[in-house]
Amino acid sequence: MSDLFDPIRIGRMDLPNRLFMAPMTRSRSHGGVPGGIVAEYYAQRATAGLIITEGTQPSVRGQGYTDTPGLHSAEQIEGWKRVTDAVHERGGHIFAQIMHSGRVGHPSLYPDGGLPVGPSAISSGASMYDGKQALPHPVPREMDSSDIAEALDDFASAARNAVTAGFDGVEVHGANGYLIEQFLSDGSNQRTDEYGGSAENRARFAVEVVDAVVDAIGADRTGLRVSPENTFNGISQSDPLEQYLALLDGLRHHSGLAYLHLTESGSAEYTQRLRKEWRGTFVLNTASGTDLGPVTRALAEERADAVAVGASWIANPDLPARIRAGGPFATGDRATYYGGDHRGYTDYPALDA
Ligand SMILES: Cc1cc2nc3c(=O)[nH]c(=O)nc-3n(C[C@H](O)[C@H](O)[C@H](O)COP(=O)(O)O)c2cc1C
């Protein structure tokens, strides 16, 4: 039986607790460069067992939203260096989430005004909110083999840049309807080459991304996030269990990946079936909002080795201390989740402030 406050070793890191901060896009990195305010935000949350940053684009085409940070330019690496230094100074640990958003993008985000890319020319049916209006995602351009090779290189170079920027590792974003999940899902992937047509083929891109990142920075610094049964961003999957078993099968040649991070959007039985197939560290996000009961129980019942929570960290920068003290817990203002300034971002006080 584990407890939130039991230490855990992941890769090269000895983490003081099992309560991780789940990745959360906050859209405050103008020009893709995280500034001082982003460093302050993450440093305030350094008592998380592990911070997983917001989704960070590995390339210009990988961006899906306004003012999200990147890991593909010298300026962005410098910006992140300030973040990782600030977190490490407070004794914390931090992974960068690398997120290529694929078809969940918009021409207004790219200097060339071109189309977003995806496994097939099928739109998400969703929209991007640019701070003023909702812009429908267009039909993406279907990736050819050179686009796929380029995306793999971009993931690898973003991982190397993350290490240069002082990150302890990276989480490959294979969840929530972005590029990797677009390949994994038969609703968005109707390819007839070796990347589509069967569960094994649909898993190929995800496996190749993990291979590329592992080659770049090592398995012990590479985590992967997945979301079987997700329907966000227009995702549909006829047989999630078959698909994710095929993915785990494809990853079997990697021993010692930092972790598999599963965000649950369907049945807990699936989660446990996949956990059984995964021999490494298993991180669970139960998506239970500010109710911490489900994550506490998941650890107590050994359904996960560590848990990641999102929303609770927004207004409770010292979440572990509050849990130890039995509360109180603050509630975040949803109007300031995405974009804006320090308000609703770095101005939530710690209990002892
Ligand atoms: C403001 C906000 C931004 C998010 N951005 C990301 C993201 O960049 N990458 C990701 O994988 N998940 C993202 N998520 C999903 C969270 O990581 C998490 O799975 C979700 O909030 C459910 O967990 P919770 O109930 O503990 O908040 C985001 C969630 C929120 C609330």
The ligand as an SDF file (V2000), in Angstrom:
LIG
                    3D

 31 33  0  0  0  0  0  0  0  0999 V2000
   -5.9970   24.4750  -17.8550 C   0  0  0  0  0  0  0  0  0  0  0  0
   -5.6860   23.0780  -18.3040 C   0  0  0  0  0  0  0  0  0  0  0  0
   -4.7460   22.8670  -19.2860 C   0  0  0  0  0  0  0  0  0  0  0  0
   -4.3940   21.5670  -19.6830 C   0  0  0  0  0  0  0  0  0  0  0  0
   -3.3810   21.3830  -20.5940 N   0  0  0  0  0  0  0  0  0  0  0  0
   -2.8940   20.1350  -20.8300 C   0  0  0  0  0  0  0  0  0  0  0  0
   -1.7020   19.9460  -21.5810 C   0  0  0  0  0  0  0  0  0  0  0  0
   -1.0350   20.8860  -22.0310 O   0  0  0  0  0  0  0  0  0  0  0  0
   -1.2860   18.6620  -21.7800 N   0  0  0  0  0  0  0  0  0  0  0  0
   -1.9770   17.5870  -21.2820 C   0  0  0  0  0  0  0  0  0  0  0  0
   -1.5620   16.4460  -21.4870 O   0  0  0  0  0  0  0  0  0  0  0  0
   -3.0980   17.7570  -20.5470 N   0  0  0  0  0  0  0  0  0  0  0  0
   -3.5560   18.9830  -20.2850 C   0  0  0  0  0  0  0  0  0  0  0  0
   -4.6440   19.1670  -19.4600 N   0  0  0  0  0  0  0  0  0  0  0  0
   -5.2800   17.9890  -18.8420 C   0  0  0  0  0  0  0  0  0  0  0  0
   -4.7100   17.7490  -17.4370 C   0  0  0  0  0  0  0  0  0  0  0  0
   -3.3680   17.3340  -17.4900 O   0  0  0  0  0  0  0  0  0  0  0  0
   -5.5280   16.6850  -16.6930 C   0  0  0  0  0  0  0  0  0  0  0  0
   -5.4710   15.4710  -17.3930 O   0  0  0  0  0  0  0  0  0  0  0  0
   -6.9900   17.0950  -16.5370 C   0  0  0  0  0  0  0  0  0  0  0  0
   -7.0880   18.4100  -16.0170 O   0  0  0  0  0  0  0  0  0  0  0  0
   -7.7440   16.1410  -15.5900 C   0  0  0  0  0  0  0  0  0  0  0  0
   -7.0830   16.0520  -14.3350 O   0  0  0  0  0  0  0  0  0  0  0  0
   -7.5800   16.8820  -13.0600 P   0  0  0  0  0  0  0  0  0  0  0  0
   -9.0250   16.4800  -12.8750 O   0  0  0  0  0  0  0  0  0  0  0  0
   -6.6880   16.4520  -11.9410 O   0  0  0  0  0  0  0  0  0  0  0  0
   -7.4700   18.3360  -13.3930 O   0  0  0  0  0  0  0  0  0  0  0  0
   -5.0390   20.4530  -19.0860 C   0  0  0  0  0  0  0  0  0  0  0  0
   -6.0230   20.6760  -18.1180 C   0  0  0  0  0  0  0  0  0  0  0  0
   -6.3340   21.9610  -17.7020 C   0  0  0  0  0  0  0  0  0  0  0  0
   -7.3550   22.1450  -16.6050 C   0  0  0  0  0  0  0  0  0  0  0  0
  1  2  1  0
  2  3  1  0
  2 30  2  0
  3  4  2  0
  4  5  1  0
  4 28  1  0
  5  6  2  0
  6  7  1  0
  6 13  1  0
  7  8  2  0
  7  9  1  0
  9 10  1  0
 10 11  2  0
 10 12  1  0
 12 13  2  0
 13 14  1  0
 14 15  1  0
 14 28  1  0
 15 16  1  0
 16 17  1  0
 16 18  1  0
 18 19  1  0
 18 20  1  0
 20 21  1  0
 20 22  1  0
 22 23  1  0
 23 24  1  0
 24 25  2  0
 24 26  1  0
 24 27  1  0
 28 29  2  0
 29 30  1  0
 30 31  1  0
M  END
$$$$
